[in-house]
Each structure stands twice: as C-alpha cells, then as structure tokens.
Amino acid sequence: MKKLICYCFGYSEADIIKDVQQNHGHSLIMERIQAEKKKGSCNCSATNPLGR
C-alpha cells in the first residue's frame, strides 16, 4: 500500500523519492504542492485523515 504524502493530489512517498532522484535532489512535486497551496487549490483539511 502506498504511503500518501499529499492526499489532495495523490502523491505518495515513493512518488516524491522518485521525483527527487530524477531531478538531481530537487522535487518538482513539492514545488507544485506549495504553489497549489498558495493558490488555495489544496483541500488537505478535508482529504487528509489527519486534517492537515
């Protein structure tokens, strides 16, 4: 079972690790998540079981 890191966009821990490896230590996924949060497109409080 995948360990989800981002419930809003469905990114797992494995997705982020792979992204960092492919981008030489830099995560484009994390940049996307941060940008979406700034725009208000993130709904973590409803989608994440921990409410964050």
C-alpha positions in Angstrom: 0.0 0.0 0.0 1.3 3.4 -0.9 2.1 5.9 1.9 0.4 9.1 0.8 2.1 12.3 1.5 -0.4 14.6 -0.4 -4.0 13.5 -0.2 -5.2 16.4 -2.4 -3.1 15.4 -5.4 -2.5 11.7 -4.6 1.3 11.9 -4.3 2.9 9.1 -2.3 6.2 8.9 -0.5 7.6 6.8 -3.4 6.5 9.4 -6.0 8.4 12.1 -4.2 11.5 10.0 -3.7 11.5 9.1 -7.4 10.9 12.8 -8.3 13.9 13.9 -6.2 16.1 11.2 -7.8 15.1 12.2 -11.3 15.6 15.9 -10.6 19.0 15.7 -9.0 17.9 16.3 -5.5 15.1 18.7 -6.2 11.4 17.9 -6.0 9.1 19.4 -8.7 6.2 17.7 -6.9 6.9 19.6 -3.7 7.0 22.9 -5.7 3.6 22.0 -7.3 2.1 21.3 -3.9 3.4 24.5 -2.4 2.2 26.5 -5.4 -1.3 25.0 -5.2 -1.5 25.7 -1.5 -0.7 29.3 -2.2 -3.5 29.5 -4.8 -5.9 27.9 -2.3 -6.3 24.8 -4.5 -5.4 22.5 -1.7 -8.1 20.8 0.5 -5.9 19.0 3.0 -8.3 19.6 5.9 -10.9 17.6 4.2 -8.9 15.0 2.3 -6.1 14.2 4.8 -7.3 11.9 7.6 -5.1 13.9 10.0 -6.7 17.2 8.8 -3.5 18.9 7.7 
